[in-house]
C-alpha cells in the first residue's frame, strides 16, 4: 500500500524489465515527471511533495532494484542498470518524453537515463551547454537549487514543490 492519498494515484504495479519486476506508481495527470529516490529509500521518501506535484503533473515514482517493493536480483546495483530499468518502464507506460527529479542515487540515475536515452528526457536539472554571452544558446536544462537545504531535509522543505513547479513550468 502506498502512503499517499488514493485520490492522486491513477496506476501502480509491477512491470517486467531487465529480469526484475520493477514497482512503480503513477499519480495525477499532465506532463510526465519522474521522481527517483535515493539509496536505501523508496517512493515514500518524497512524502507530501509527491502528492503536491501530482496536482499539476503526472508523477511517475519508482522503487529501484532492491529498494521498496522491487526485489533484488543477481546483478550489480548501478546507475546504468537503473537507467535501463527506467527507460524500460517509460516505454512500457508509452511515455515519449519526461522531466526527471532525482535525489542522491536517483540523481545519478537521472544523469545516466539522460546520457543513455536522451530522446526520453526533456528537463533534467543540469546545464548541457554554455548560453553564450548574449544568452542565445541557453539550454532549457538548468539546475534548480534550494539554498540552505541539505541532502537530508530537502523533501520536508515547504518550498520544494513551489520551486520545482516554477522551475519546470518556466522551462517547458
Buried (B, 14 or more C-beta within 10 A) or exposed (E): EBEBEEEBBBEBEBBEBBEBBBBBBBBBBEBBBBBBBBEEBBBBBBBBBBBBBBBBBBBBBBBBBBBBBBBEEEEEEBBBBBBBBBBBBBBEBEBEEBBBBBBBBBBBBBBBBBEBBEEBBBBBBBEEEEEEEEEEEEEEBBEBEEEEBEEEEBBEBEEBBEBBBEBBEEBE
